[in-house]
Structures are given as C-alpha cells and as structure tokens.
Amino acid sequence: MRVVLAEDEVLLREGLVALLTRFGFDVLDAVGSAPALVAAARAHRPDLVVTDIRMPPGHRDDGLRAAVELRAEQPGLAVVVLSQHVQPEYASALLDSADGRRVGYLLKDRVAEVTEFVDNLRTVVAGGTVVDPDVVRRLLHRPRDPLATLSAREREVLVLVAQGRSNVAIAAGLHVTEAAVGKHIGNILAKLGLPPDDGTNRRVLATLTYLRANVT
C-alpha cells in the first residue's frame, strides 16, 4: 500500500514511517505541514493518507481540512486522521467527505497498539470505516443539532424570520422573490418537524428552535 504521511512532530513522524515500513507499507513521503500534505498527495496519488489533525501552518484543524480537500479531489482516496483528543465534530467532518467510506478517525494513543493500528489502516484502504471507540461514544451522546439539515440559504432565511422579518422584507434583503422565500420557509418548517397545525404559529416555533440551537 502506497502511503503519504503527515505529522509535524518529528520523532512521531519518523516512528510512524518506521512502523509502516516494517509492516510492508510503501511510504512515498512524510511531511510536516498541511500544505506539504496536499502537494505530496497530489504528486504521488497514494492509496492512503495518514495525517495528524492539528498541523502547521494554523495548528488547528489544518490536517483535517487538507484531508477533506484531497478526498473531494480524489473520492477513492483512503484517509486516516490521528487526534490527540476526542473531537467528535472533526470525525463528523471527515465522515461527511466523499461517500463516507475509506476513512478512519483514531486517537494517537491507539498507535501504541501496533497490530490493531495496522489492521485499522488496512481496513480503511479496503473500503471500510474505522472510528475510535471513544469518539463513537461521544458522537452517540452528543445532542443533535436541529438545524443541521438546513441548507446555507435556509439558515439565512431562518435568521431573518427569527428577527421578525416578513416574507416581503426577507425577499428584498436577499434579492429573491417572495415565492422563493415562501418555498424556503416551507422547507425549513418541514425539516424542523413543524407540520401545519391551526393551533400553533409555526414561524414562532421555528424561531424558538433557532434560538435554542444558538444559545451559548
């Protein structure tokens, strides 16, 4: 299996290279930043990318964003990301990329369990999905975002509804027709599970849903 590896900690990077080589992986390149990862993956077209999430230059989620970008370009690319901590939102972003297959999200502690780690890499390359058990537990217990199914435009419309704008005002503000606004609002109410009911004001209920979801 042809691999490109990205890890900014030199000792861990070299250790991973040695480990993968020992188990028969062909490490084509081992880099220390997200831009270098993108360049290496584009140049070598590997079977598998293994990357830390937090990478230079931003030292935030640069490695993850690079992986998602590469999967958009190469949908069949297998990607395993490594994280120091359980961060369910990062796992969700990766699982949402391409078709959700050939991806893995593992905590760095799992690397010490060498045989299991290598088996997980092979599972991902073979088309499987591997998510660290601790991440799965956090995902299962995380409250569902009621706005997650809304499109970007529907979210814009809902924000304006929450501000008390009429359909006419929303249409003028977004430079669309009233009919388009009405369609967006209909979609929003359906996605939020607010069917027609003479006894309730669905716009108010949608506003309350938005406000609850955005309480910090």
Secondary structure, DSSP 8 states (H G I E B T S, - for coil): -EEEEE-SSHHHHHHHHHHHHHTT-EEEEEESSHHHHHHHHHHH--SEEEEESS-TTTTSSHHHHHHHHHHHH-TT-EEEEEESS--HHHHHHHHTSTTS-SEEEEEGGGGGSHHHHHHHHHHHHTT-EEE-HHHHHHHHHS---TTTTS-HHHHHHHHHHHTT--HHHHHHHHT--HHHHHHHHHHHHHHTT----TTS-HHHHHHHHHHHHT--
